[in-house]
Structures are given as structure tokens and as C-alpha cells.
Amino acid sequence: MSTSAMRPDAGAVYRRYLSAVMLHGHASAKACELGATDLYALNILELSGPMTPGELGTRTGLTTGPTTRLVDRLEQAGYVHRAPSPDDRRKVIVEPVAKPAKLDEVMAPARHRISEILRGYSPEQLEVLFDYFTRATDAYHEATDDLRTDT
């Protein structure tokens, strides 16, 4: 069943949701004196763990120069540090450091609001929501990979 068959305005509702998430990300980054890509990179590092600058560049879609500047900014701001790779001392690993309080402070109001919304759902509804989040994440990653290989 297509989304338009479920609800005539489903596409618009979903696009408004995605726009709100993106706008919040941009505003959060600015409130922490970061760029949106900087905040995105921090999220990648927190979720995936330490990685080489090359891996981080691939994950963010940045080339070598912008990735180096991104890591420089994050390191200068105290969000990450560079460490020698345990496997190859010629390589460096970018590691997240303890999340500064400012970032948690900035993100707390949205997290609280979303938690309030989620508390209104039954366990079965939450299962559906989180199944969707998991499957949609995979779909977006695949679509991103497709876009990157097509260019």
C-alpha cells in the first residue's frame, strides 16, 4: 500500500517531520558553536566509535581537506582527540571524548519533548515505530550509497 493510499497528506507530513529534525540539528549545532556537519560527525563517532579520518570522511561525504578541517575544529572545541592507531602507527584514529555539557544542555529540551510523545504510545506501537526507524535507517543508507556511486 502506498503512503498516499494510507493518508492523502502522508508525504507532506513526513517531509515536514524530516525538515523539523534537520532544522533542529542545524539550530543545535549553532547553539554549540558548531556547523551542522560537525554535529553530524560527532553523532557518527558516538554511535560507531573511533575511526580514521578517512572513514569519517566517507561517512560524512567529505573529501580529505574538509575532513581534516572538521577534525581540527572538533579537536579544538574539545569534542574529539586524535590518537595513534594501534594497528598502524602511521595512521591516526579520531576518538570522541566525553560529551561536553553544552551539547547535552542544548539537546535536552527536544529529547524531553520526544520522550513525552513516546510515553503516549503502547509497547506494541513503540515496537512498530522502532521497527520503522531501523528499517528506514537502512533504506536511507542504501539510497545514500546509490547516490554516491551514481555521481
C-alpha positions in Angstrom: 0.0 0.0 0.0 1.4 3.4 -0.9 1.7 6.2 1.6 -0.8 8.2 -0.4 -3.4 5.4 -0.1 -3.0 5.5 3.7 -3.3 9.2 4.1 -3.6 11.8 1.4 -1.1 14.2 3.1 1.3 11.5 4.2 4.2 12.7 2.0 3.8 16.3 3.3 3.6 15.2 6.9 6.7 13.1 6.5 8.6 15.9 4.8 7.6 18.4 7.5 8.9 15.9 10.1 12.3 15.5 8.3 12.6 19.2 7.9 11.9 19.8 11.6 14.6 17.2 12.5 17.1 18.8 10.1 16.3 22.4 11.3 16.7 21.3 14.9 20.1 19.7 14.1 21.2 23.0 12.5 20.0 25.1 15.4 21.6 22.7 17.9 24.9 22.9 16.1 24.8 26.7 16.0 23.9 26.8 19.7 27.0 24.8 20.4 29.1 26.9 18.0 29.4 24.0 15.6 28.5 23.5 12.0 25.7 21.0 11.1 28.3 18.7 9.6 30.4 18.9 12.8 27.4 17.8 14.9 26.6 15.0 12.4 30.2 13.8 12.6 30.1 13.8 16.4 26.9 11.7 16.2 28.6 9.2 13.8 31.6 8.9 16.2 29.4 8.4 19.2 27.3 5.7 17.5 30.1 3.9 15.7 33.1 4.6 17.9 36.6 5.7 17.0 37.6 5.7 13.3 40.2 7.0 10.9 39.7 10.4 9.4 39.2 8.7 6.1 36.4 6.6 7.4 34.8 9.6 9.0 35.2 11.5 5.7 33.5 8.6 3.8 30.6 8.5 6.4 30.1 12.3 6.2 30.6 12.5 2.4 33.5 14.9 2.8 36.8 14.8 0.9 40.2 14.7 2.6 40.7 18.5 3.1 37.3 19.3 4.6 37.5 16.2 6.8 40.9 17.4 8.2 39.4 20.8 8.9 36.3 19.2 10.5 38.5 17.1 12.8 40.7 20.1 13.6 37.5 22.1 14.6 36.2 19.2 16.7 39.5 18.7 18.4 40.0 22.4 19.1 36.5 22.6 20.6 37.3 19.6 22.9 34.9 17.1 21.3 37.4 14.6 19.9 41.1 13.8 20.0 43.5 12.2 17.6 45.2 9.0 18.8 47.8 6.8 17.1 46.2 3.7 15.5 47.0 0.5 17.5 47.3 -1.4 14.2 49.4 1.0 12.2 51.4 3.8 13.8 51.3 5.8 10.5 47.6 6.2 10.9 45.6 8.2 13.3 42.2 7.5 14.9 39.6 10.1 15.8 38.1 9.3 19.1 35.2 11.1 20.8 35.8 12.5 24.3 33.2 12.8 27.0 30.3 14.7 25.6 30.5 18.3 26.8 27.7 19.5 29.0 26.8 22.2 26.5 25.7 19.7 23.9 23.5 17.8 26.4 22.1 21.0 27.6 21.2 22.1 24.1 19.7 18.7 23.1 17.8 18.2 26.4 14.6 20.1 25.6 14.0 18.2 22.4 14.8 14.9 24.0 12.4 15.6 26.8 9.6 16.6 24.3 10.1 13.4 22.3 10.2 11.3 25.4 6.8 12.8 26.4 5.4 11.9 23.0 6.8 8.3 23.1 5.3 7.7 26.6 1.9 8.1 24.9 2.3 5.0 22.8 1.6 1.4 23.8 4.5 -1.1 23.8 3.1 -2.6 20.6 3.0 0.8 18.9 6.6 1.5 20.1 7.7 -1.7 18.5 6.2 -0.6 15.2 7.8 2.8 15.5 11.3 1.5 16.3 11.0 -1.2 13.6 10.2 1.7 11.2 13.2 3.7 12.4 15.5 0.7 12.0 14.3 -0.2 8.5 14.1 3.5 7.4 17.7 4.0 8.5 18.8 1.1 6.3 16.8 2.4 3.4 18.3 5.9 3.7 21.8 4.4 4.0 21.3 2.4 0.8 19.8 5.3 -1.1 22.8 7.5 0.0 25.2 4.8 -1.2 23.3 4.7 -4.5 23.6 8.4 -4.9 27.3 8.4 -4.1 28.0 5.7 -6.6 25.9 7.3 -9.4 28.0 10.5 -9.3 
